[in-house]
Amino acid sequence: MGFSISALLNFYLLRKKKIIMVLRGLLISFVALFLYACTSTPMSQEGKTIEPQLSAFIADMWRMNGRISFVNEQENWYAKFSWIQQKQDFQISFTGPLGKTELQISQINNRILLKTPSGETSSDNLEQLLLQETGWKFTVTSLRYWSQGYPDPDIASQVKYNELQQISDIFQAGWHIQYPKRMQVEQLSGSYLTLPKKIIATEQNVKIKLIITNWHLGESSTELY
């Protein structure tokens, strides 16, 4: 009887050891698969490498061009725009249907300048200057981040995500920012980022829509003036 009990005990321990080894192997395989999924680089439909969209990534050297519309209770305003960002300095130019610059906003070496066909005005408060000279209530500082699909890190916000885990809505400083369309943008490294193509920003009775036709990320040879 003792021999039988000992044999059964050995059989049970051996079987238990095999089960533990199998479970350990499955666990290792699962962890490896998970790490691969987290680190592998996705591909576009054209087979080009796309860099993962990271919430910590905010480009500080870029250019973008497109169209903008500004609608409130008093006016409907449409223009083409060109935005050049060089770290903390930037220049945004708005041109009308005939290609004439109607408005230009710039910040160079902490000097904020607003140009219109009637003259130039400078200030140390960008949003206040814009409201004073144009009647527009808009936070250009936050738009630097919103244009790339992220909330302004210096202001409390709430965000919603789509099925691809991209930010689809931002609620910040009284504004609701939506991203109906995105586009793939090539970096100097040859990898790709998915950045906004269409942006809709609303705040009470104000609605601003941006359609971005092209992005350029990285060093820019364009001089701000």
C-alpha positions as CSV (number, residue, x, y, z in Angstrom):
1,M,0.0,0.0,0.0
2,G,2.9,2.4,0.8
3,F,4.4,1.7,-2.6
4,S,1.1,2.6,-4.3
5,I,0.7,5.8,-2.3
6,S,4.3,6.8,-3.1
7,A,3.8,6.0,-6.8
8,L,0.6,8.0,-6.9
9,L,2.3,10.9,-5.1
10,N,5.2,10.9,-7.5
11,F,2.8,10.8,-10.5
12,Y,0.8,13.7,-9.1
13,L,4.0,15.8,-8.5
14,L,5.3,15.0,-11.9
15,R,2.0,15.9,-13.6
16,K,1.8,19.1,-11.5
17,K,5.4,20.1,-12.6
18,K,4.5,19.6,-16.2
19,I,1.4,21.7,-15.9
20,I,3.4,24.5,-14.2
21,M,6.0,24.3,-17.0
22,V,3.3,24.5,-19.7
23,L,1.7,27.5,-17.9
24,R,5.0,29.2,-17.6
25,G,5.7,28.7,-21.3
26,L,2.3,30.1,-22.2
27,L,3.0,33.1,-19.9
28,I,6.4,33.8,-21.5
29,S,4.9,33.6,-25.0
30,F,2.1,35.9,-24.0
31,V,4.5,38.5,-22.5
32,A,6.7,38.3,-25.6
33,L,3.7,38.8,-27.9
34,F,2.5,41.7,-25.8
35,L,5.9,43.4,-25.9
36,Y,6.1,42.8,-29.7
37,A,2.7,44.4,-30.2
38,C,3.8,47.4,-28.1
39,T,7.1,47.9,-29.8
40,S,6.5,46.8,-33.4
41,T,6.1,49.6,-35.9
42,P,2.8,49.7,-37.9
43,M,2.7,50.0,-41.7
44,S,0.6,52.3,-43.9
45,Q,-1.5,51.0,-46.8
46,E,1.4,52.0,-49.1
47,G,3.8,49.8,-47.0
48,K,5.6,52.9,-45.4
49,T,6.7,52.9,-41.8
50,I,4.5,54.9,-39.5
51,E,5.9,56.0,-36.2
52,P,3.6,55.3,-33.2
53,Q,1.6,58.4,-32.1
54,L,2.9,59.2,-28.7
55,S,1.1,61.6,-26.4
56,A,4.5,63.0,-25.3
57,F,5.5,64.0,-28.8
58,I,5.0,67.6,-29.7
59,A,7.0,68.8,-32.7
60,D,8.5,72.3,-32.2
61,M,9.9,72.8,-35.8
62,W,7.2,72.6,-38.5
63,R,5.3,74.2,-41.3
64,M,1.7,73.7,-42.3
65,N,-0.6,75.2,-45.0
66,G,-4.3,75.0,-45.5
67,R,-7.7,76.8,-45.3
68,I,-9.4,78.4,-42.3
69,S,-13.0,79.6,-41.7
70,F,-14.1,81.7,-38.7
71,V,-17.8,82.1,-38.0
72,N,-19.5,83.9,-35.2
73,E,-22.7,86.0,-34.9
74,Q,-21.2,89.0,-36.6
75,E,-19.2,87.6,-39.5
76,N,-18.1,84.7,-41.7
77,W,-14.4,84.9,-42.6
78,Y,-12.5,82.6,-44.9
79,A,-8.8,82.5,-45.9
80,K,-5.8,80.4,-46.8
81,F,-3.2,80.2,-44.1
82,S,0.5,79.3,-43.7
83,W,2.0,78.5,-40.3
84,I,5.7,78.3,-39.6
85,Q,6.8,77.2,-36.1
86,Q,10.4,77.4,-35.0
87,K,10.5,76.3,-31.3
88,Q,8.9,79.3,-29.4
89,D,8.8,81.6,-32.4
90,F,6.1,81.4,-35.0
91,Q,4.5,83.2,-37.9
92,I,0.9,82.7,-39.2
93,S,-0.1,84.4,-42.4
94,F,-3.7,84.6,-43.7
95,T,-4.3,85.4,-47.4
96,G,-7.5,86.3,-49.1
97,P,-9.0,85.1,-52.5
98,L,-6.7,87.3,-54.5
99,G,-3.5,86.0,-52.7
100,K,-3.0,89.2,-50.7
101,T,-2.0,88.9,-47.1
102,E,-4.9,90.1,-44.9
103,L,-3.5,89.3,-41.5
104,Q,-0.1,88.1,-40.1
105,I,0.6,87.2,-36.5
106,S,4.1,86.5,-35.4
107,Q,6.1,86.0,-32.2
108,I,9.9,86.4,-32.7
109,N,12.2,86.7,-29.7
110,N,9.2,87.2,-27.3
111,R,8.0,90.2,-29.5
112,I,4.4,89.7,-30.6
113,L,3.4,91.5,-33.8
114,L,0.2,91.8,-35.7
115,K,0.2,93.1,-39.2
116,T,-2.8,94.1,-41.3
117,P,-3.1,96.1,-44.5
118,S,-3.6,99.2,-42.4
119,G,-0.5,98.9,-40.2
120,E,1.3,97.0,-37.5
121,T,0.6,96.6,-33.8
122,S,2.8,95.0,-31.1
123,S,1.9,93.7,-27.6
124,D,3.1,91.2,-24.9
125,N,-0.3,89.5,-24.9
126,L,-1.1,87.6,-28.1
127,E,-4.8,86.7,-27.4
128,Q,-5.6,90.1,-26.1
129,L,-4.0,91.8,-29.2
130,L,-5.9,89.5,-31.5
131,L,-9.2,90.3,-29.8
132,Q,-8.5,94.0,-29.8
133,E,-7.5,94.3,-33.5
134,T,-9.8,91.7,-35.1
135,G,-12.6,90.9,-32.6
136,W,-11.6,87.2,-32.6
137,K,-11.6,85.3,-29.3
138,F,-9.1,82.5,-29.8
139,T,-6.1,81.1,-28.0
140,V,-3.4,80.8,-30.6
141,T,-1.0,79.5,-28.0
142,S,-3.2,76.4,-27.4
143,L,-3.7,76.0,-31.2
144,R,0.0,75.1,-31.5
145,Y,-0.8,71.9,-29.6
146,W,-4.4,71.4,-30.9
147,S,-3.1,71.5,-34.4
148,Q,-1.0,68.4,-33.7
149,G,-3.9,66.6,-32.0
150,Y,-3.1,67.1,-28.4
151,P,-4.4,69.3,-25.6
152,D,-2.3,72.3,-24.3
153,P,-0.2,70.7,-21.5
154,D,-0.5,73.9,-19.4
155,I,-4.3,73.9,-19.2
156,A,-6.7,71.4,-17.6
157,S,-8.5,69.3,-20.2
158,Q,-10.6,66.3,-20.9
159,V,-10.1,64.0,-24.0
160,K,-12.0,61.3,-25.8
161,Y,-10.5,58.6,-28.0
162,N,-11.6,56.9,-31.2
163,E,-11.4,53.1,-32.0
164,L,-7.7,53.6,-33.1
165,Q,-6.8,55.1,-29.7
166,Q,-6.3,58.5,-31.3
167,I,-7.6,61.6,-29.6
168,S,-10.9,62.5,-31.2
169,D,-12.2,65.3,-28.9
170,I,-10.5,67.8,-26.6
171,F,-12.4,69.8,-24.1
172,Q,-10.2,72.7,-22.8
173,A,-10.6,76.3,-21.7
174,G,-14.2,76.4,-22.9
175,W,-13.4,75.0,-26.3
176,H,-14.4,71.7,-27.9
177,I,-11.8,70.5,-30.4
178,Q,-12.7,67.7,-32.9
179,Y,-10.6,65.8,-35.3
180,P,-12.8,64.3,-38.1
181,K,-9.9,63.5,-40.5
182,R,-6.2,62.7,-40.2
183,M,-3.3,62.3,-42.6
184,Q,0.1,60.6,-42.7
185,V,3.0,63.0,-42.5
186,E,6.6,62.0,-43.3
187,Q,9.4,63.1,-41.0
188,L,13.0,63.8,-41.9
189,S,13.8,60.3,-40.6
190,G,11.6,58.7,-43.2
191,S,9.0,57.4,-40.7
192,Y,5.4,58.7,-40.6
193,L,3.2,60.3,-38.1
194,T,-0.6,60.5,-38.2
195,L,-1.5,64.2,-37.8
196,P,-4.8,66.1,-38.1
197,K,-6.1,67.0,-41.6
198,K,-9.4,68.6,-40.4
199,I,-9.9,70.4,-37.1
200,I,-13.2,71.9,-35.8
201,A,-13.0,74.2,-32.8
202,T,-16.2,75.6,-31.2
203,E,-16.8,77.8,-28.2
204,Q,-20.3,79.0,-27.6
205,N,-21.3,80.9,-30.8
206,V,-17.8,80.8,-32.3
207,K,-16.8,78.0,-34.8
208,I,-13.4,77.7,-36.4
209,K,-12.6,75.1,-39.0
210,L,-9.1,74.3,-40.3
211,I,-8.4,72.1,-43.4
212,I,-4.7,71.3,-43.5
213,T,-3.4,70.5,-47.0
214,N,0.2,69.7,-46.1
215,W,2.5,69.4,-43.2
216,H,6.3,69.6,-43.1
217,L,8.0,68.4,-39.9
218,G,11.6,69.1,-39.0
219,E,14.2,71.9,-39.6
220,S,12.9,74.8,-41.7
221,S,15.0,77.1,-43.8
222,T,12.3,79.7,-43.9
223,E,13.2,82.9,-42.1
224,L,10.6,84.6,-39.9
225,Y,10.2,88.3,-40.5
